[in-house]
Amino acid sequence: MQPAIAPQVDAFAHLLRDRLGPGGLQGRGAPPQSPVLTTRYATRHGELAFFSMFTTFGTPQDITLASLRVEHLFAADEATQTVLQAQVG
């Protein structure tokens, strides 16, 4: 954390503790989760988990590129990564 903003962060944390109580958000339901949405597939290799990103062209000069979207899938856990590496090599 940047030293210049540390007092503001501390003040904000104090404000949240005052409004939410000593347990804060930790005692209210589900535990914190990752900001990445994973897609899970049931396969013959077991459950594989992926997260995806999309690529688009910002200022295409061709109408064909204007509608082109490319989805990239990445392994979201070690088990999926291991299965993928075994399939490639």
N, C-alpha and C positions, 0 to 999 in steps of 0.2 A: 504494500500500500504506500502511496506517495505521502511523505510527511506533511505536505501542505494541506491535504484533505483529511488527515487523521482526526482532527477535532470535529469536523462535520460528520464523519462516519460514526464517531463515538456518540455525538449528540443524537443522531438518527437512531442508533441502537438503543439509547436510553429512552427515547420517545416510544419506540416499539415495545420495549419492556413495560413501560407505564401503561400503554394501551392494551397489550395482550396478556399481561401478567408474567410471572416468573418463568412459566413453561414456554412462553412464546408460541410459536407455531409447532414446536416439536411434539407437544402433547395432543394435537388435534388431528386424529385420523392417520392417513397414510404417511409413510416416511418420505423424505425428499426423494425426487426422482431425477433422472438424467434429462437434460433438455433435448435429447435426441430420441426421435420416435423410431423404434425398431420394427421391422417386419419379420415375422417368423414363419418358416415353412416346415411342414412335416415331410421328411424325405426318407428314403431307404437308408440314409446315413444318420438318421436321427433328426432332431430339430435344428435347423440352421437359422441364425439370426443375422439380419442385414440392416444397415441404414443406407439411405440413398441421398444423392445430390443430383440436381438437374443443371444442365448447361444450356444456355440460350444465347443467341447472338444479339448483342445490344443494338446495333444500327445496321441491319442488313440492307444491301443494295438490291437484293433479289427476293422476290416474293416467296420462292421456295425456302430460302433460309429464314424468312420471317416466321414461318410456322414450325421450324425444326426445333425439337427439344430432345436432348440426349440425357437419359437417366444412367447414372453410375451407381452400382451397388458395391458396398464395402462390408467386409465381415465385421459384425458388431461384438463378437466375443472370440475367445481363444479356441473354443471347440469348432466353431465355423471356420476359422482361419486354418486349423489343422486339417479339416476335411478338404478344403479348397486346395491346399498345398499338396495333399496326397493325390488329388485328381489331376493336377497339372504335371506332377513329376513322376 
